[in-house]
Amino acid sequence: MTEINSLLVLPRLQVQAANAVSGPLTWGFPAPTAFTGFAHALERRLIAELPGGFAGVGIICHRFEPQVYRAAGNYTYAFCLTRNPVDKDGATASLVEEGKAHLEVTLVIALADWIPEDDRSAVLARINRAVLSMRLAGGSLLPQRPGPRFAPRLEEWPSAETDRHELFRRLRRYWLPGFALALREDRLTQALHQLREVQPQATALDALLDLSRLNVEPSAEPEPNGTTEWQIRRREGWLVPLPIGYAGLSELHAPGKVLNSRDTETPVRFVESLYSMGEWVSPHRLTCLEQLLWHHDADPQSGIYRCTNRYTDYLTDAAEGIA
């Protein structure tokens, strides 16, 4: 794992018309791959200033506005779609459904480089120019609002554990109000075990759907008058289904062998989406930086390309609580 020496904080980025459909089964907040991909693209642009590279990205959402509407008399929502211009013959172009959303997010990027204090202003200016010229989750980044609250920051990450805890404790206050995205594969595994006690043939997809939907169930004991009370099944935490990457469907093809691929220098394979369970956690409940960061994890031999997060690895410390 790459050693962390600095933190780059991009606070309250306003993203317009970001992609809200990251997989074939769900819609909503963009997948973690959109933000790790953004960090990777930014890393390539800043290779001269930050040769050590990045060591993970934390995602904190402050605002999420899906571009949807509900027609009068309907209970379901539909995406607000755009009509494409007519073609050269004057015919009406077909509609392609696209889900869009406006976001306000804070990104916390771990850096392997240590930036001298005298150089931080120049490096931050270069980073700011690069960030505002990019797209995030397919959306456009709006100009930053004035004031120190919205300005990018570079923080030296201390080597002593007590100093790290104190710095992280101070930083997480700036991320309120908001919610950090964490990976909860343990909750999915637990739900699958419980589901198989009554449905032995249940799959991980059944457990994912069971955790994602609103379950209305009868009470265990009937009322004295013989009626049955129906209740919404309650669960701990704000859980959401989450696309976390891709699994290979074919072998890895040599560069240039697949027609119409992006380039002729990169191996290509056909993939499908990987799903897991995520949880929105208030930043003040995080106990360390490792719980916040997302990382790329690629295994070409097994065909798995996914994002990982170590939130559950530090739940013991979180249960004890750090004031």
C-alpha contacts under 8 A as a table, 3 or more apart, distances in Angstrom:
res1	aa1	res2	aa2	distance
1	M	55	A	7.82
2	T	55	A	5.73
2	T	112	A	6.64
3	E	55	A	7.36
3	E	112	A	5.71
4	I	7	L	7.83
4	I	55	A	6.67
4	I	110	A	6.08
4	I	111	L	5.60
4	I	112	A	4.79
4	I	113	D	7.51
4	I	157	W	6.87
5	N	110	A	7.68
5	N	111	L	6.03
5	N	112	A	5.23
5	N	113	D	5.73
5	N	114	W	5.29
5	N	156	E	6.26
5	N	157	W	4.97
5	N	158	P	7.17
5	N	159	S	7.95
6	S	110	A	6.18
6	S	111	L	5.02
6	S	112	A	6.59
6	S	113	D	6.36
6	S	114	W	5.66
6	S	115	I	7.26
6	S	154	L	6.85
6	S	155	E	5.57
6	S	156	E	4.45
6	S	157	W	4.68
7	L	108	V	6.78
7	L	109	I	5.80
7	L	110	A	4.77
7	L	111	L	5.74
7	L	153	R	7.95
7	L	154	L	5.66
7	L	155	E	5.03
7	L	156	E	6.37
7	L	157	W	6.40
8	L	108	V	5.84
8	L	109	I	5.00
8	L	110	A	6.31
8	L	111	L	7.00
8	L	152	P	7.26
8	L	153	R	5.82
8	L	154	L	4.79
8	L	155	E	6.58
9	V	106	T	7.25
9	V	107	L	5.95
9	V	108	V	4.63
9	V	109	I	6.33
9	V	152	P	5.66
9	V	153	R	5.11
9	V	154	L	6.44
9	V	155	E	7.94
10	L	13	L	6.81
10	L	106	T	5.63
10	L	107	L	5.14
10	L	108	V	6.40
10	L	150	F	7.82
10	L	151	A	7.26
10	L	152	P	4.80
10	L	153	R	6.77
11	P	105	V	6.99
11	P	106	T	4.41
11	P	107	L	6.47
11	P	149	R	7.34
11	P	150	F	5.45
11	P	151	A	6.73
11	P	152	P	6.26
12	R	62	H	7.35
12	R	104	E	5.45
12	R	105	V	4.92
12	R	106	T	4.74
12	R	150	F	6.20
13	L	103	L	7.83
13	L	104	E	5.36
13	L	105	V	5.21
13	L	106	T	6.06
13	L	141	L	6.98
13	L	142	L	7.60
13	L	144	Q	7.17
13	L	150	F	7.94
14	Q	102	H	7.56
14	Q	103	L	5.84
14	Q	104	E	4.59
14	Q	105	V	6.79
14	Q	141	L	5.80
14	Q	142	L	5.57
14	Q	143	P	7.88
14	Q	144	Q	7.63
15	V	18	A	6.38
15	V	102	H	5.68
15	V	103	L	4.98
15	V	104	E	6.17
15	V	105	V	7.91
15	V	136	L	7.00
15	V	139	G	5.70
15	V	140	S	5.50
15	V	141	L	4.71
15	V	142	L	6.26
16	Q	101	A	6.91
16	Q	102	H	4.70
16	Q	103	L	6.59
16	Q	139	G	5.24
16	Q	140	S	5.15
16	Q	141	L	6.39
16	Q	142	L	7.07
17	A	100	K	4.95
17	A	101	A	5.04
17	A	102	H	5.34
17	A	138	G	7.43
17	A	139	G	4.82
17	A	140	S	6.74
18	A	30	P	7.62
18	A	100	K	5.34
18	A	101	A	5.19
18	A	102	H	6.12
18	A	103	L	7.24
18	A	136	L	7.02
18	A	137	A	5.32
18	A	138	G	5.14
18	A	139	G	3.81
18	A	140	S	7.22
19	N	22	S	7.01
19	N	30	P	6.31
19	N	98	E	7.68
19	N	99	G	6.02
19	N	100	K	4.96
19	N	101	A	6.50
19	N	137	A	5.70
19	N	138	G	5.62
19	N	139	G	6.66
20	A	27	W	5.55
20	A	28	G	4.91
20	A	29	F	5.76
20	A	30	P	5.54
20	A	66	P	7.44
20	A	98	E	7.97
20	A	99	G	4.93
20	A	100	K	5.01
20	A	101	A	5.85
21	V	24	P	7.62
21	V	26	T	6.72
21	V	27	W	4.54
21	V	28	G	6.42
21	V	30	P	7.04
21	V	98	E	7.39
21	V	99	G	5.62
21	V	100	K	7.70
22	S	26	T	7.27
22	S	27	W	6.54
22	S	28	G	7.97
22	S	30	P	5.96
22	S	31	A	5.85
22	S	243	P	6.81
23	G	26	T	5.95
23	G	27	W	7.19
23	G	243	P	6.31
23	G	273	S	6.37
24	P	273	S	7.63
26	T	241	P	7.35
26	T	242	L	7.96
27	W	99	G	7.63
28	G	66	P	7.33
28	G	101	A	7.99
29	F	64	F	7.41
29	F	101	A	7.97
30	P	34	A	6.48
30	P	137	A	6.53
31	A	34	A	5.65
31	A	35	F	7.51
31	A	242	L	6.63
31	A	243	P	5.66
31	A	244	I	6.45
32	P	35	F	5.35
32	P	36	T	6.25
32	P	59	I	7.99
32	P	243	P	7.62
32	P	244	I	6.29
32	P	294	W	7.48
32	P	307	C	6.84
33	T	36	T	5.08
33	T	37	G	5.70
33	T	244	I	6.58
33	T	245	G	6.60
33	T	306	R	7.73
33	T	307	C	6.53
34	A	37	G	5.18
34	A	38	F	6.19
34	A	136	L	6.97
34	A	137	A	4.97
35	F	38	F	4.90
35	F	39	A	6.21
35	F	57	V	7.43
35	F	59	I	7.59
35	F	136	L	7.00
35	F	137	A	6.85
36	T	39	A	5.02
36	T	40	H	6.12
36	T	56	G	7.54
36	T	57	V	6.38
36	T	294	W	7.20
36	T	295	H	7.02
36	T	296	H	7.10
36	T	307	C	8.00
37	G	40	H	4.98
37	G	41	A	6.17
38	F	41	A	5.17
38	F	42	L	6.16
38	F	135	R	7.65
38	F	136	L	6.11
38	F	137	A	7.61
39	A	42	L	5.02
39	A	43	E	6.03
39	A	54	F	7.65
39	A	57	V	7.03
39	A	109	I	7.47
40	H	43	E	4.96
40	H	44	R	6.40
40	H	54	F	7.67
41	A	44	R	5.25
41	A	45	R	6.51
42	L	45	R	5.12
42	L	46	L	6.28
42	L	130	A	7.15
42	L	131	V	7.09
43	E	46	L	5.17
43	E	47	I	6.07
43	E	50	L	7.53
43	E	53	G	6.12
43	E	54	F	6.57
44	R	47	I	5.35
45	R	48	A	7.91
45	R	130	A	7.29
46	L	49	E	5.36
46	L	50	L	5.71
46	L	51	P	7.59
46	L	127	I	7.36
47	I	50	L	5.10
47	I	51	P	4.81
47	I	52	G	7.87
47	I	53	G	7.17
48	A	51	P	5.82
49	E	123	V	6.89
50	L	53	G	5.92
50	L	111	L	7.92
50	L	113	D	6.13
51	P	113	D	7.24
52	G	111	L	7.31
52	G	112	A	5.09
52	G	113	D	5.30
53	G	111	L	6.22
53	G	112	A	5.81
53	G	113	D	7.19
54	F	109	I	6.87
54	F	110	A	5.71
54	F	111	L	4.62
54	F	112	A	5.96
55	A	109	I	7.23
55	A	110	A	4.99
55	A	111	L	5.67
55	A	112	A	6.44
55	A	295	H	7.33
56	G	109	I	5.87
56	G	110	A	5.39
56	G	111	L	7.90
56	G	293	L	5.25
56	G	294	W	5.31
56	G	295	H	5.01
56	G	296	H	7.95
57	V	107	L	6.56
57	V	108	V	5.45
57	V	109	I	4.39
57	V	110	A	6.29
57	V	292	L	7.68
57	V	293	L	4.88
57	V	294	W	5.22
57	V	295	H	6.92
58	G	107	L	5.54
58	G	108	V	4.71
58	G	109	I	6.33
58	G	180	A	7.56
58	G	181	L	7.80
58	G	292	L	5.04
58	G	293	L	4.34
58	G	294	W	5.98
59	I	105	V	7.02
59	I	106	T	6.24
59	I	107	L	5.21
59	I	108	V	6.76
59	I	180	A	5.69
59	I	181	L	5.84
59	I	292	L	7.25
59	I	293	L	7.58
60	I	105	V	5.54
60	I	106	T	5.09
60	I	107	L	6.48
60	I	175	W	7.25
60	I	178	G	6.27
60	I	179	F	5.37
60	I	180	A	4.21
60	I	181	L	6.39
60	I	283	P	7.97
61	C	64	F	7.30
61	C	103	L	7.48
61	C	104	E	6.12
61	C	105	V	4.45
61	C	106	T	6.47
61	C	178	G	5.44
61	C	179	F	5.40
61	C	180	A	6.39
61	C	181	L	7.87
62	H	103	L	7.66
62	H	104	E	5.37
62	H	105	V	5.64
62	H	106	T	7.63
62	H	176	L	7.91
62	H	177	P	6.43
62	H	178	G	4.36
62	H	179	F	6.68
63	R	102	H	7.86
63	R	103	L	5.49
63	R	104	E	4.90
63	R	105	V	7.10
63	R	178	G	7.66
64	F	101	A	6.84
64	F	102	H	5.94
64	F	103	L	4.79
64	F	104	E	6.70
65	E	101	A	5.39
65	E	102	H	5.01
65	E	103	L	6.43
66	P	99	G	7.91
66	P	100	K	6.24
66	P	101	A	4.09
66	P	102	H	6.35
67	Q	79	F	6.03
67	Q	80	C	5.67
67	Q	99	G	7.25
67	Q	100	K	5.61
67	Q	101	A	5.24
67	Q	102	H	7.45
68	V	77	Y	6.14
68	V	78	A	5.35
68	V	79	F	4.29
68	V	80	C	5.14
69	Y	77	Y	5.50
69	Y	78	A	5.55
69	Y	79	F	6.43
69	Y	80	C	6.49
70	R	74	N	6.35
70	R	75	Y	7.03
70	R	76	T	6.27
70	R	77	Y	4.68
70	R	78	A	6.33
71	A	74	N	5.52
71	A	77	Y	7.64
74	N	77	Y	7.85
79	F	97	E	7.63
79	F	98	E	7.28
79	F	99	G	5.82
79	F	100	K	7.55
80	C	99	G	7.60
80	C	100	K	7.92
81	L	95	L	7.75
81	L	97	E	6.50
81	L	98	E	6.64
81	L	99	G	7.78
82	T	95	L	7.58
83	R	93	A	7.54
83	R	94	S	7.94
83	R	95	L	6.41
84	N	92	T	7.96
84	N	93	A	5.89
84	N	94	S	7.47
84	N	95	L	7.21
85	P	92	T	7.27
85	P	93	A	6.54
86	V	89	D	7.65
86	V	90	G	5.31
86	V	91	A	5.47
86	V	92	T	4.84
86	V	93	A	5.43
87	D	90	G	5.30
87	D	91	A	5.65
87	D	92	T	6.78
87	D	93	A	6.48
88	K	91	A	7.51
106	T	175	W	7.39
108	V	293	L	7.79
109	I	293	L	7.90
110	A	293	L	7.99
111	L	114	W	7.63
114	W	156	E	6.91
115	I	119	D	6.65
115	I	120	R	6.26
115	I	156	E	7.53
116	P	119	D	5.44
116	P	120	R	6.44
117	E	120	R	5.32
118	D	121	S	7.21
119	D	122	A	5.61
119	D	123	V	6.25
120	R	123	V	5.06
120	R	124	L	5.86
120	R	154	L	6.97
121	S	124	L	5.14
121	S	125	A	6.20
122	A	125	A	5.16
122	A	126	R	6.38
123	V	126	R	5.14
123	V	127	I	6.13
124	L	127	I	4.95
124	L	128	N	5.96
124	L	152	P	6.82
124	L	153	R	7.26
124	L	154	L	7.39
125	A	128	N	5.08
125	A	129	R	6.30
126	R	129	R	5.30
126	R	130	A	6.29
127	I	130	A	5.11
127	I	131	V	6.07
128	N	131	V	5.17
128	N	132	L	6.25
128	N	152	P	7.12
129	R	132	L	5.47
129	R	133	S	6.41
130	A	133	S	5.34
130	A	134	M	6.68
131	V	134	M	5.44
132	L	135	R	7.86
132	L	141	L	5.96
132	L	142	L	7.43
132	L	143	P	7.08
133	S	141	L	7.82
134	M	140	S	7.46
134	M	141	L	7.23
135	R	138	G	5.58
135	R	139	G	5.44
135	R	140	S	5.21
135	R	141	L	6.32
136	L	139	G	5.25
136	L	140	S	6.62
136	L	141	L	6.99
144	Q	150	F	6.63
144	Q	151	A	7.55
145	R	150	F	6.14
146	P	150	F	6.66
146	P	151	A	7.63
147	G	150	F	5.90
147	G	151	A	6.69
148	P	151	A	5.08
157	W	164	R	6.65
158	P	161	E	7.56
158	P	163	D	5.94
158	P	164	R	5.49
159	S	163	D	7.43
159	S	164	R	7.11
160	A	163	D	5.34
160	A	164	R	6.26
161	E	164	R	5.04
161	E	165	H	6.22
162	T	165	H	5.14
162	T	166	E	6.27
163	D	166	E	5.09
163	D	167	L	6.14
164	R	167	L	5.18
164	R	168	F	6.07
165	H	168	F	5.21
165	H	169	R	5.97
165	H	287	T	7.80
165	H	288	C	6.75
166	E	169	R	5.05
166	E	170	R	6.26
167	L	170	R	5.12
167	L	171	L	6.15
168	F	171	L	5.02
168	F	172	R	6.08
168	F	288	C	6.72
168	F	289	L	6.82
169	R	172	R	5.60
169	R	173	R	7.05
169	R	284	H	7.88
169	R	287	T	7.85
170	R	173	R	5.80
170	R	174	Y	7.57
171	L	174	Y	5.55
171	L	175	W	7.18
172	R	175	W	5.20
172	R	176	L	7.16
172	R	283	P	5.72
172	R	284	H	6.09
173	R	176	L	5.68
173	R	283	P	7.58
173	R	284	H	6.83
175	W	178	G	6.10
175	W	283	P	6.62
176	L	179	F	7.77
176	L	282	S	7.80
176	L	283	P	6.95
176	L	284	H	7.87
177	P	282	S	8.00
178	G	282	S	6.42
178	G	283	P	7.17
179	F	280	W	5.45
179	F	281	V	5.20
179	F	282	S	4.61
179	F	283	P	6.13
180	A	280	W	5.48
180	A	281	V	5.09
180	A	282	S	6.00
180	A	283	P	5.91
180	A	292	L	7.00
181	L	278	G	6.79
181	L	279	E	5.93
181	L	280	W	4.90
181	L	281	V	6.40
181	L	292	L	7.42
182	A	278	G	5.59
182	A	279	E	5.26
182	A	280	W	6.34
182	A	281	V	6.97
182	A	291	Q	7.33
182	A	292	L	6.75
182	A	309	N	6.49
182	A	311	Y	6.04
183	L	276	S	7.79
183	L	277	M	6.33
183	L	278	G	4.52
183	L	279	E	6.28
183	L	308	T	7.24
183	L	309	N	5.58
183	L	310	R	7.34
183	L	311	Y	6.41
183	L	312	T	7.58
184	R	187	R	5.54
184	R	188	L	6.97
184	R	276	S	7.61
184	R	277	M	5.32
184	R	278	G	5.10
184	R	279	E	6.31
184	R	311	Y	7.56
184	R	312	T	6.83
185	E	188	L	5.10
185	E	189	T	6.28
185	E	276	S	6.21
185	E	277	M	5.70
185	E	278	G	7.49
186	D	189	T	5.10
186	D	190	Q	6.10
186	D	312	T	7.52
187	R	190	Q	5.04
187	R	191	A	6.09
187	R	277	M	7.26
188	L	191	A	5.11
188	L	192	L	6.20
188	L	204	A	7.61
188	L	207	A	6.55
188	L	208	L	6.55
188	L	211	L	7.77
188	L	276	S	7.21
188	L	277	M	6.16
189	T	192	L	5.12
189	T	193	H	6.39
189	T	204	A	7.86
190	Q	193	H	5.26
190	Q	194	Q	6.37
191	A	194	Q	5.14
191	A	195	L	6.06
191	A	207	A	5.72
191	A	211	L	7.42
192	L	195	L	5.08
192	L	196	R	6.15
192	L	202	A	7.34
192	L	203	T	7.10
192	L	204	A	6.12
192	L	206	D	7.74
192	L	207	A	5.04
193	H	196	R	5.25
193	H	197	E	6.64
194	Q	197	E	5.40
194	Q	198	V	7.54
195	L	198	V	5.78
195	L	199	Q	5.83
195	L	200	P	7.57
195	L	202	A	6.64
195	L	207	A	6.81
196	R	199	Q	4.53
196	R	200	P	4.31
196	R	201	Q	6.69
196	R	202	A	5.67
197	E	200	P	6.19
199	Q	202	A	5.50
202	A	206	D	5.94
202	A	207	A	7.41
203	T	206	D	5.20
203	T	207	A	6.58
204	A	207	A	5.05
204	A	208	L	6.17
205	L	208	L	4.95
205	L	209	L	6.18
206	D	209	L	5.21
206	D	210	D	6.05
207	A	210	D	4.98
207	A	211	L	6.20
208	L	211	L	5.29
208	L	212	S	6.13
208	L	241	P	6.93
208	L	276	S	7.37
208	L	277	M	7.18
209	L	212	S	5.01
209	L	213	R	6.10
210	D	213	R	5.79
210	D	215	N	7.63
211	L	239	L	7.59
212	S	239	L	7.29
212	S	240	V	6.23
212	S	241	P	6.22
214	L	232	I	7.18
214	L	233	R	7.55
215	N	232	I	5.79
215	N	233	R	5.56
216	V	230	W	6.42
216	V	231	Q	5.48
216	V	232	I	4.42
216	V	233	R	6.04
217	E	230	W	5.41
217	E	231	Q	5.44
217	E	232	I	6.24
217	E	233	R	6.60
218	P	228	T	6.40
218	P	229	E	5.72
218	P	230	W	4.26
218	P	231	Q	6.10
219	S	222	P	6.72
219	S	228	T	6.73
219	S	229	E	5.60
219	S	230	W	5.94
219	S	231	Q	6.65
221	E	228	T	7.88
222	P	226	G	6.04
222	P	227	T	6.10
222	P	228	T	5.10
222	P	229	E	7.13
223	E	226	G	5.29
223	E	227	T	5.32
223	E	228	T	5.95
223	E	229	E	7.18
224	P	227	T	7.41
237	G	279	E	6.74
237	G	280	W	7.52
237	G	281	V	7.77
238	W	279	E	5.41
238	W	280	W	5.50
238	W	281	V	7.43
239	L	277	M	6.76
239	L	278	G	5.69
239	L	279	E	4.46
239	L	280	W	6.71
240	V	277	M	5.90
240	V	278	G	5.19
240	V	279	E	5.96
240	V	280	W	7.85
241	P	275	Y	6.94
241	P	276	S	6.08
241	P	277	M	4.79
241	P	278	G	6.04
242	L	275	Y	5.53
242	L	276	S	5.28
242	L	277	M	5.39
242	L	278	G	5.66
243	P	273	S	6.65
243	P	274	L	5.67
243	P	275	Y	4.40
243	P	276	S	6.35
244	I	273	S	7.70
244	I	274	L	5.74
244	I	275	Y	5.74
244	I	276	S	6.61
244	I	306	R	5.54
244	I	307	C	5.43
244	I	308	T	7.70
245	G	273	S	5.92
245	G	274	L	5.12
245	G	275	Y	7.38
245	G	304	I	7.86
245	G	305	Y	5.61
245	G	306	R	3.96
245	G	307	C	6.09
246	Y	271	V	5.87
246	Y	272	E	5.39
246	Y	273	S	4.50
246	Y	274	L	4.98
246	Y	304	I	6.18
246	Y	305	Y	5.17
246	Y	306	R	5.99
247	A	271	V	5.26
247	A	272	E	5.42
247	A	273	S	6.35
247	A	274	L	6.26
247	A	303	G	5.54
247	A	304	I	4.71
247	A	305	Y	6.22
248	G	251	E	7.38
248	G	269	R	6.56
248	G	270	F	5.89
248	G	271	V	4.22
248	G	272	E	6.52
248	G	302	S	7.80
248	G	303	G	4.50
248	G	304	I	6.33
249	L	269	R	7.30
249	L	270	F	5.38
249	L	271	V	4.95
249	L	272	E	6.76
249	L	303	G	7.81
250	S	269	R	5.78
250	S	270	F	5.53
250	S	271	V	7.22
251	E	269	R	6.10
251	E	270	F	7.92
252	L	267	P	6.36
252	L	268	V	5.75
252	L	269	R	4.89
252	L	300	P	7.86
253	H	257	K	6.44
253	H	258	V	7.16
253	H	267	P	5.58
253	H	268	V	5.10
253	H	269	R	5.87
254	A	257	K	5.70
254	A	258	V	8.00
254	A	266	T	7.58
254	A	267	P	4.93
254	A	268	V	6.67
255	P	258	V	7.49
255	P	263	D	7.76
255	P	264	T	5.09
255	P	265	E	5.11
255	P	266	T	5.05
255	P	267	P	4.53
255	P	268	V	6.66
256	G	259	L	7.28
256	G	261	S	7.43
256	G	263	D	7.17
256	G	264	T	4.28
256	G	265	E	6.76
256	G	266	T	7.74
256	G	267	P	7.74
257	K	264	T	7.98
258	V	261	S	5.85
258	V	268	V	7.12
261	S	264	T	7.26
261	S	268	V	7.53
263	D	266	T	6.38
274	L	306	R	7.61
281	V	285	R	6.92
281	V	286	L	7.71
282	S	285	R	5.65
282	S	286	L	7.36
283	P	286	L	5.38
284	H	287	T	7.85
285	R	318	A	7.24
286	L	289	L	7.75
286	L	291	Q	6.57
286	L	292	L	7.41
286	L	318	A	6.95
287	T	291	Q	7.30
287	T	314	Y	7.87
287	T	317	D	7.10
287	T	318	A	5.91
287	T	321	G	7.66
287	T	322	I	6.61
288	C	291	Q	5.81
288	C	292	L	7.44
289	L	292	L	5.37
289	L	293	L	6.63
290	E	293	L	5.52
290	E	309	N	7.94
290	E	310	R	6.21
290	E	311	Y	6.99
291	Q	309	N	6.90
291	Q	310	R	5.32
291	Q	311	Y	4.01
291	Q	312	T	7.50
291	Q	313	D	7.81
291	Q	314	Y	6.80
292	L	309	N	7.32
292	L	310	R	7.66
292	L	311	Y	6.77
293	L	309	N	6.14
293	L	310	R	7.43
294	W	307	C	6.42
294	W	308	T	5.59
294	W	309	N	4.77
294	W	310	R	7.75
295	H	307	C	5.47
295	H	308	T	5.32
295	H	309	N	6.51
296	H	305	Y	7.66
296	H	306	R	6.16
296	H	307	C	4.76
296	H	308	T	6.49
297	D	305	Y	6.08
297	D	306	R	5.38
297	D	307	C	5.72
297	D	308	T	6.60
298	A	303	G	7.93
298	A	304	I	5.89
298	A	305	Y	4.39
298	A	306	R	6.25
299	D	302	S	5.71
299	D	303	G	5.93
299	D	304	I	5.24
299	D	305	Y	6.28
300	P	303	G	4.70
300	P	304	I	6.34
300	P	305	Y	7.41
301	Q	304	I	7.95
310	R	313	D	5.34
310	R	314	Y	7.22
311	Y	314	Y	5.88
311	Y	315	L	6.78
312	T	315	L	5.07
313	D	316	T	7.67
314	Y	317	D	5.58
314	Y	318	A	6.47
315	L	318	A	4.73
315	L	319	A	5.97
316	T	319	A	5.17
316	T	320	E	6.49
317	D	320	E	5.21
317	D	321	G	6.32
317	D	322	I	7.72
318	A	321	G	4.94
318	A	322	I	7.10
